[in-house]
Amino acid sequence: MINNLLICDMIKLSQLFGLILTVSISFQNSVLAASIYERLISANSYTLTEIQNEVYPSVRRITPFVNTWIVIAVLVSTSTVTSVLVLLVMSIQKIQQTQQNIQAMKQDTISHLNQSLSEAQAVVNDLQYSIQISQENVHKISSQTLLSSQTEQDQTETEMK
């Protein structure tokens, strides 16, 4: 999905740069010719044919150089935008991979915590059972001790009588 958007944006960008290139060349030719033409007409030193004979060769000589610089500027800006978009896509992919790794680690950690919790609960249950048995044993022992002490008292009383 991102790649399709990237390709569409790059196509639109190249169309835009093509349009800019065409407009700038046309504008450059008309502005250059108009400025030279106006200077020469204002001077009234040449006739119209002499002006055309001097202006057009100059413009024809300068135009390829200017067009070359415009093309270079468009290519540099296009390659810069393309590089930025490629880096952006790569960063997004790395972020998605990192998110997946984090989710996997989160699930592993949760399962380990649940396992540890169930083990701890089992230990607590064993301890509670042991405590209950110990309390019952203590109660039995105390009952037996109480009975034996009462029996001894009774025997002592009977002997005393």
N, C-alpha and C positions, 0 to 999 in steps of 0.2 A: 504494500500500500504506500509506504513512504517512498520506495523506489519509483513507483509510478508518478507520484506527485513531484518527485525530484526531476524526472525526465520531462514531465509536462512543463515544469517551471524553467528548465534549461532550454526547451524549445521556444517558449515564450520570450525568454531572455535573449536568445540568439535572433529571434525575429525583431525584437526591440532594437538590438544593436545594429541589425541590418538597416532598419528604418532610420536610425540616427545617422548611420554612415551615409545613406543616400541623401538625407536632408542636409547634412553638413557639407557634403560635396557640392550640392546644388547651391546652397547658401554661400559657400566659399567662392564659387565661381562668379555668382552674381554680385557679391559684395566687392570682390577684388576688381572685377571689370567695371563696376559702377563707380568705385572710388577713382580709379585711374581715368575713366572716361570723364568724370566730372572735373577733375583737375585739368585735364587737357582741354575740355570745352571752355572752361573759365579762362584759360590763357588765350584762347582764340588764335593760337599760333599755327595750328594745323587744321587741315580739312578733315572731314569725316573719314575719308578713306585712309588718310595717313595715320589717323588715330587707330583705326582698326588694324592697320598693318603693324603698328607697334605694340598695341595692347594684346592682341590675340597670341602672338608668339611668346610673349612674356608669361601670359597666363598658362599657355600650354607647357612651357618649361617648368613652371612652379607647381602646377597641379599634381603631377605624379609624386613629387616629394611630399606635398601636403597630404595627399591621399594615403601615401605609405605611412606617414605618421599617424593618421587617423585609424588606419587598419591596425597598426601596432598597438595603439591605445585601446582599441576595442578588444583585441586579442588578449592583451594583458589583463584588462578588467574582467573579461569572460573567464580566463583561466583562474583568476583570483576567486571569483564567485564560485566556480566549479570546485576549486580546492576547498573552499570553506564549506560548501554543501557536502562534499565527500567526507570531510572531517566530522561534520555534524552527524551524518548517518552512521559513521563508525562509532562515534561517542554514544549515540542512542543504542546501538547494538550492544556495546560494552555495558551500558547501564542496565539493559534488559537482562543480560547474562548475570550481572552482579545481583540483581533483584531475585532471579531464580535461585542463585546460590544461597542468598540470605533466607529465602523461603524454605529451601531444603534443610539448611542448618537449623532453622526455627522448628521445623517438624521433628528433626532428630532430637533436638534438645527437649522438646515437649514430651516425646515418647520416653526418653531417658528419665526425665523428671517423674513421669507417671509410673514408670517401673520402680524407681527409687521410692516413691511414695507408697506403692503397694507393698514393697519389701519392708519399709518402716512400719506400716500398719500391721503387717504380720508379726513383726517383732513386738510391737505394742500389745497385740492380742495375746501372744505367748506370755509376755510379762504379766498382763492382767490375770491370766489363768494361773500362773505361778503364784501370784500374790493371793488369789482367792484360795488356792490349795493350802498355801502357808497359813493363811488366817484360819482356815478350818482346822489345820493341824494344831495351831496355837490354841484354838478354842477347845479342841479335844484334850490336849495336854493340860490346859488349865482346869478343865472339868475333872480330869483324872486326878490331878494334884489336889483339887478341892475335895474330891471324894476320899482320896487316901488320907488327907489330913483330917477329915471328919471321922473316918474309920479309926484313925489313931486316937483321936480325942475320945471317941466313944469307948475304945478299949481302955484308955487311961482312966476314964471315969468309972468304968465297970471294975477295974482293978482297984481303984481307990475305994470303992464301996465295998 
